[in-house]
C-alpha cells in the first residue's frame, strides 16, 4: 500500500534541482511549449493545440499543485542551478493508470535545448531513490508515444538501469479525450531486483 506524503524538493547533483510544481511556472511552461509544440503534445497528449494552450496549462498546473500537496500525485519542475533559475522541464508520478497492477504512471517532458543530456533519466532515478527510501514495493508504468524519440530513449535507459520491461512489443491503445492513441508501455518494479539471493 502506498504511503501518502507531500511532494518534496529533490537535489539533482550540483547543477539541477527538482521542485514541486506550482502555478507560478505558467509563463515558463508556455514558453517551453512554444519552442516545440509537437514535442509537448507527444509528452502531454491531452493538450489541444487548436485551443488556448495558456489556459490549458494554467488548469494543469493548478491541479498538479493541489494534488501534489496532498500526496495523491507527485510532479516536479526541473530547474538549472544558475542565476536565472532556468526552467528545464517537468517530471511526475500520476494516478491515471493504463494497467490495473501498477501504482504510478511516470511522465517527463524536457525543453529542446536540454534534451539528449540525460537530465530526464537523472531526475527519474532521483525520484525512484526517494520512492524506495520509504520501504514501499511499487510498480511504475511508463507510456510513450511511438513518435516521441527522446521519450522512448529515456524510457529504454530507465528500463536498463532499473530492471524495467516492455509489456509487449505491440503498441497499446490509450483513450485520451475520446481519441485512441497508440503507445509503448514499460513497467519498472521498485525496489530494483538486482538478482542477488540473500539466502546464500
Secondary structure, 3 states (H helix, E strand, C coil): CCCCCCCCCEEECCCEEEEECCHHHHHHHHHHHHHCHHHHHHHCCCCCCCCCHHHHHHHHHHHHHHHHHHCCCEEEEEEECCCCCCEEEEEEEECCCCCCCCCEEEEEEECHHHCCCCHHHHHHHHHHHHHHCCCCCEEEEEEEECCCHHHHHHHHHHHHHHCCEECCCCCEEEEECCEEEEEEEEEEEECCCCCCCCCC
